[in-house]
Amino acid sequence: MSKLEQILVLDPPCDLRFKGPFTDVVTINLKLKNPSDRRVCFKVKTTAPKRYCVRPNSGIIDVAATVTISVMLQPFDYDPNEKSKHKFMVQSIFAPPNVAEMDAMWKDVKPHDLMDSKLRCVFDLPSENDEVNEVDLSSKTTAPVQNSSKAADGPVLTAAKTASVSMNDSEMKKLTEACKRLQAEMDKLAGENRQLKDDGVRMRRAAQRSDHVTSNQTGSSSSSMMQQTTATSLPSLLVVIAAVFIGFFIGKFIL
């Protein structure tokens, strides 16, 4: 008996293309469509199960329904000289009337009831032209955002100007009076500061004059004391001299 042809329609039909760089998880979608009038069970297998994560990897597709499968390539060190040998296979069978357990069904399935399709894995690295095009696209997409932000700023500025213009006269008068009061207080403080400086100058001058008077008084008192001392010492000196002369004359006459 010949093998059954795959009933499911695969998108993409032959290759699973993964675009690098492969420093992070790369995810692509595989779509399975059931164009028949019967439910179909499917199962996805790969030759490198440690390198890929497939969700869902099995299930049932209803009549005329489509299932999207996420195939996630795990990060790895890509070598462009190494040719990829990874492959995927999609197996399918028509679902039996009662499906109790999927694992048991796939174990008991007969080989001539199986339908399968094989897909090849292709790794692509972005070229320099692709990187330049991506940069151009990103700049083009961000430009409208910037323009929209400027357009959004316009109404805000207009509203602010309208609010400032709509300020009534009473508020303006209050602000003007407050400014005048502040100016008057500043002038008063400046006058008090000048007065304090003048008082300080007068106090220093008075202190200097008092020191000069005190020094003069001290000099005059010391001179008067010297005069008194001289005056008191002069009679004593005369008495001594007179006593000497009297003694000299008495001694001369006696001898």
C-alpha positions in Angstrom: 0.0 0.0 0.0 1.4 3.4 -1.0 2.1 6.0 1.7 -0.6 8.7 2.2 0.2 12.2 1.0 0.3 15.0 3.6 -3.2 16.4 4.1 -2.0 19.5 6.0 -0.9 22.6 4.2 2.3 24.0 5.7 3.4 27.6 5.7 6.4 27.8 5.1 6.2 24.6 3.0 9.9 23.6 2.8 12.4 25.7 4.8 12.4 27.2 8.3 14.6 30.3 8.0 16.1 31.7 11.2 17.6 35.2 10.9 20.6 36.0 13.1 22.5 37.2 15.0 21.9 34.2 17.2 23.0 35.7 20.6 19.3 35.6 21.7 16.3 33.3 21.1 15.1 33.5 17.5 11.4 32.6 17.0 9.6 31.8 13.8 6.0 30.6 13.2 4.9 27.5 11.3 1.3 27.4 10.3 -0.6 24.1 9.8 -3.9 24.3 7.9 -6.5 21.5 7.7 -8.3 21.8 4.4 -10.1 18.4 4.8 -13.5 17.6 6.2 -12.0 15.5 9.0 -10.1 16.3 12.2 -6.4 15.8 11.9 -3.9 15.0 14.7 -0.4 16.4 14.2 3.0 16.0 15.8 6.2 18.0 15.3 9.7 16.4 15.5 13.2 17.7 15.1 16.7 16.1 14.7 18.1 18.6 17.3 15.6 18.6 20.2 18.1 20.4 22.6 18.5 23.3 20.2 14.8 24.1 19.7 11.6 24.7 21.7 8.3 24.0 19.9 5.0 25.1 21.2 2.7 23.3 20.8 4.5 20.2 19.5 1.3 18.2 19.1 -2.5 18.5 19.0 -5.7 18.2 16.9 -6.7 20.6 14.1 -10.4 20.9 13.5 -12.0 21.0 10.1 -10.9 24.0 8.0 -8.9 25.3 11.0 -5.3 26.6 11.2 -2.8 26.1 14.0 0.2 28.4 14.5 3.3 26.7 16.0 6.1 28.7 17.5 9.6 27.3 16.8 12.2 28.9 19.1 15.9 28.5 18.3 18.1 28.7 21.4 21.2 31.0 21.4 24.4 29.5 20.1 27.8 30.4 18.6 27.1 30.5 14.9 29.8 29.4 12.4 29.0 30.5 8.8 31.3 27.8 7.5 29.3 25.1 9.1 26.3 23.9 7.1 23.1 23.4 9.0 21.9 19.8 9.1 18.9 20.4 11.4 15.6 19.2 10.1 11.9 19.2 11.2 9.2 16.7 10.4 5.5 17.2 10.7 3.5 14.0 11.1 -0.2 13.8 10.8 -3.0 11.3 10.9 -6.8 11.5 10.7 -8.1 11.7 14.2 -10.0 8.6 15.4 -13.6 9.1 16.7 -12.5 9.0 20.3 -9.1 10.3 21.2 -8.4 9.4 24.9 -4.6 9.9 25.1 -2.4 11.4 22.4 0.7 9.5 23.4 -1.0 6.1 23.3 -2.5 7.0 19.9 0.8 7.8 18.3 2.4 4.6 19.7 -0.4 2.4 18.2 -0.6 4.2 14.9 0.0 2.1 11.8 2.8 3.3 9.4 0.5 3.3 6.4 -1.8 5.7 8.2 0.9 8.3 8.8 1.4 11.4 6.7 4.5 13.5 7.0 6.4 16.5 5.7 10.0 17.5 6.1 11.4 21.0 6.5 15.0 22.1 6.4 16.5 24.7 8.8 18.3 27.6 7.2 20.4 30.2 9.2 20.7 33.7 7.7 22.9 36.5 9.0 21.8 40.1 8.2 24.0 41.8 5.6 25.3 45.3 5.9 22.7 46.6 3.5 19.9 45.0 5.6 21.3 46.8 8.7 21.3 50.1 6.9 17.8 49.6 5.7 16.6 48.7 9.2 18.2 51.9 10.6 16.5 54.0 7.9 13.2 52.4 8.7 13.6 53.0 12.4 14.4 56.7 11.8 11.4 57.0 9.5 9.1 55.4 12.0 10.4 57.6 14.9 10.1 60.9 12.8 6.2 60.9 13.0 6.4 60.3 16.7 8.6 63.3 17.1 6.3 65.4 15.0 3.4 64.2 16.9 5.1 65.2 20.2 5.7 68.7 18.8 2.1 68.9 17.7 1.0 67.8 21.1 3.2 70.5 22.7 1.5 73.2 20.6 -1.9 73.1 22.4 -0.2 73.0 25.8 1.8 76.2 25.0 -1.3 77.9 23.6 -3.3 77.0 26.7 -0.5 78.4 28.9 -0.5 81.7 27.0 -4.2 82.0 27.1 -4.2 81.4 30.9 -1.6 84.1 31.4 -3.5 86.6 29.2 -6.8 85.8 31.1 -5.3 86.9 34.4 -7.7 89.7 35.7 -6.6 93.2 36.8 -7.1 92.6 40.5 -4.5 89.9 40.6 -2.1 92.1 38.7 -2.6 94.9 41.2 -2.0 92.6 44.1 1.3 91.4 42.5 2.3 95.1 41.9 1.5 96.1 45.5 3.4 93.1 46.8 6.4 94.1 44.7 6.2 97.7 46.1 6.1 96.4 49.7 9.1 94.3 49.1 11.0 97.2 47.6 10.1 99.4 50.6 11.3 96.8 53.1 14.6 96.5 51.1 15.1 100.3 51.2 14.4 100.3 55.0 16.9 97.5 55.6 19.5 99.4 53.5 18.9 102.6 55.6 19.3 100.7 58.8 22.5 99.1 57.5 23.9 102.6 56.7 22.9 103.9 60.2 24.6 101.0 61.9 27.8 101.7 59.9 27.7 105.4 60.9 27.1 104.5 64.6 30.1 102.1 64.4 32.3 104.8 63.0 31.2 107.3 65.7 31.8 104.8 68.5 35.3 104.0 67.2 36.1 107.8 67.1 34.8 108.3 70.6 36.8 105.4 71.9 40.0 106.9 70.3 39.3 110.3 71.9 38.7 108.8 75.3 42.0 106.8 75.0 43.9 110.1 74.1 42.3 112.0 77.1 43.2 109.2 79.5 46.8 109.1 78.3 47.1 113.0 78.8 45.6 112.8 82.2 48.0 110.0 83.1 51.0 112.1 81.9 50.0 115.3 83.8 49.4 113.3 87.0 52.8 111.7 86.8 54.5 115.1 86.2 52.7 116.7 89.2 53.8 113.8 91.3 57.4 114.3 90.2 57.2 118.0 91.0 55.8 117.2 94.4 58.5 114.7 95.0 61.1 117.3 93.9 59.6 119.9 96.1 59.5 117.7 99.1 63.0 116.5 98.6 64.5 120.0 98.1 64.1 121.2 101.8 65.5 118.0 103.1 68.6 118.4 101.0 69.0 122.0 102.3 68.7 120.8 105.9 71.4 118.3 105.3 73.7 120.8 103.7 73.1 123.3 106.5 73.8 120.6 109.1 77.1 119.8 107.4 78.2 123.4 107.4 77.2 123.9 111.0 79.1 120.8 112.0 82.1 122.0 110.0 82.2 125.4 111.7 81.6 124.1 115.2 84.4 121.6 114.9 86.8 124.2 113.6 86.1 126.6 116.4 86.3 123.9 119.1 89.6 122.6 117.8 
